[in-house]
Amino acid sequence: MNLGLALTTTALGEALRLGSDLGVDRDLLRRELSGGALGFILDYKQAMLADNDFQPAAFTLDGLIKDLRIATGSARRPLPMATITLALAAEASDAGHGEDDFSSLAAYYTAT
């Protein structure tokens, strides 16, 4: 489900942001994170994240935004993490990442 993909990608961005803020070596941080709960998404998008190049897109950020809108709009109860992730993804899209791979969300969040 793309909701899980979106939330995991945002969590990865936040973990990378914290590591950067704390001065942790980026390669060391990625190696350590790959062994935990964020390992799947990190391993899947390792090359894009390392190179900061999000083309070609396997699934665009705008596609992820569309799915997040469907999820938040159709839920019977609030989805606060999805709502926050949607806002962050929309901000990244507005900054020019809409046609980039969805993993650009993690890089955008880390850089802002």
C-alpha atoms as one frame of an Amber mdcrd trajectory, in Angstrom:
protein
   0.000   0.000   0.000   1.397   3.375  -0.962   0.417   4.925   2.372   3.054
   2.781   4.063   5.560   3.697   1.377   4.885   7.403   1.924   5.173   7.215
   5.705   8.346   5.128   5.547   9.952   7.511   3.056   9.165  10.476   5.296
  10.527   8.634   8.342  13.726   7.945   6.422  14.038  11.628   5.554  13.588
  12.573   9.183  16.192  10.057  10.350  18.668  11.338   7.737  17.908  14.925
   8.762  18.573  14.181  12.434  21.807  12.396  11.576  22.915  15.357   9.479
  22.042  17.788  12.263  24.068  15.703  14.719  27.061  15.521  12.371  26.850
  11.764  11.777  28.678  10.633   8.650  26.025  10.156   5.938  27.413   6.831
   4.663  27.685   5.444   8.190  24.154   6.576   8.963  22.742   4.907   5.828
  24.551   1.665   6.660  23.189   1.679  10.196  19.639   2.546   9.129  19.616
  -0.181   6.492  19.729  -2.801   9.244  16.550  -1.550  10.927  12.927  -0.850
  10.162  13.816   1.647   7.431  16.104  -0.840   5.706  13.732  -1.826   2.914
  13.181   1.667   1.554  16.790   2.677   2.123  18.158  -0.380   0.326  15.595
  -0.002  -2.473  16.533   3.644  -3.126  20.169   3.650  -1.951  21.659   4.694
  -5.305  19.212   7.559  -5.842  19.733   8.859  -2.321  23.519   8.560  -2.522
  23.671  10.321  -5.907  20.860  12.784  -5.154  19.493  11.905  -8.605  15.834
  10.855  -8.709  15.444  10.022 -12.378  14.199   7.843 -13.868  11.254   7.688
 -11.520   9.844   4.264 -10.730   6.876   6.002  -9.088   6.649   9.784  -9.076
   6.212  11.988  -6.057   3.060  13.417  -7.663   1.710   9.859  -7.961   2.372
   9.352  -4.273   0.583  12.635  -3.506  -2.428  11.458  -5.481  -2.576   8.260
  -3.450  -2.162  10.139  -0.169  -5.071  12.393  -1.110  -7.214   9.352  -1.838
  -6.230   7.767   1.495  -6.829  10.870   3.598 -10.036  11.711   1.742 -11.582
   8.271   2.047 -10.660   7.455   5.643 -13.493   7.460   8.160 -11.149   8.673
  10.870  -8.250  11.144  10.779  -4.894   9.928   9.494  -2.554  12.482  11.090
   0.728  10.976   9.869  -0.603  10.693   6.329  -1.860  14.282   6.489   1.551
  15.562   7.598   3.287  13.447   4.956   0.911  14.803   2.307   1.795  18.371
   3.304   5.542  17.613   3.128   5.175  15.833  -0.206   3.164  18.726  -1.652
   5.871  21.143  -0.508   8.537  19.023  -2.223   6.420  18.837  -5.371   5.931
  22.601  -5.365   9.720  22.931  -5.107  10.052  21.040  -8.412  10.210  17.374
  -7.390   6.765  16.260  -8.585   8.056  14.228 -11.532  11.016  12.872  -9.575
  10.982   9.461  -7.942   9.010   9.418  -4.701  12.276   8.912  -2.790  13.093
  12.550  -3.530  10.765  13.280  -0.608  13.351  11.882   1.830  16.127  13.953
   0.263  14.009  17.101   0.137  13.001  16.700   3.774  16.626  16.126   4.785
  17.781  19.261   2.954  15.134  21.673   4.263
